[in-house]
Amino acid sequence: MTAFLPVIFLFSLGLGTTITFASSHWVLAWMGLEINTLSILPLMANSHHPRAIEAATKYFLTQATAATTMLFAGISNAWITGQWDILQMSHPVPTTLAILALSMKMGLAPFHYWLPEVLQGLNLTTALILSTWQKLAPFILLIQMTPTHPNILMWLGLLSILIGSWGGLGQLQLRKILAYSSIAHLGWTAVVMQFSVQISLLILLTYMIMTSAMFLMFNFNKATNFGALTISWTKAPTLASLAPLVFLSLGGLPPLTGFAPKWLAIQELTTQGQVLVSLLAALAALIGLYFYLRLARTMSMTFSPNNPSGMTPWRLPVVQQTLPLAISVIASTSLLPLTPMIVAMIS
């Protein structure tokens, strides 16, 4: 792939998301989502590796199914009510179909099975785009809809938190761990969406910052499994010492950035009388904290048995861009004191 083609595809990604953001018509929203899908497919298959081609094929089939279901829901609503407007979804069947289709696009449970397998076949840069930017357009469509069954998003979110926390426990591949982390954090976004769109947006933005720090950290160390993490201290000792803070922030421990969205979500659920849901979500977050602790221990307190070869990267450093990594790491660990200001800005 020539140098200017990735720029064109990235521009198309931005264009598709912008079209979806600006649309109030189901056909225009579907068009933006399809531009998004078709733009990222060449980036996914760029390496010409069989795993990358398999991941691109799985992603295309899943997204095409979800987009077709969403378009069918919009057509059904127009046929029944005469309205194409997204805000005018009033019939229960098209509304539920549209919510399930958008949940499949985002990777919410129980439609999450494609996400770990697709991420496992991608390079870390493309996986970062898929885990962050590609979630924005379906999220914007979800918050514009009023579910006829008020608790459908809350139960989908709770199921995603539970599956995302349990699914990452036995994984050794970092991209699959990040995929289950994405499922769990999207669950936190969905579980509180019907009560407070502002908190849901804060959770999504915080997740994007923290997961960007993780992806950039693994990309800097060229790490895709636990074994590669054991020699990361030889490549960047300072980064290896800061990495546990990022992992614990994703787990939601105070006084790190990741504590704020979980705290606000549990507070909102408790205020709305959903005590059982908030209790289950908090317990699942504790389960998910375990595999973040595994990552922190492996990266900062475990040494590779082949130390002489592991020291080679330290003697032969490679120049890489570190400004995005530095910004995302700082934001992932130190934004908790600014939570009141951030909440006031998005309210």
Beta strands, then each sheet from edge to edge (+ up, - down):
end
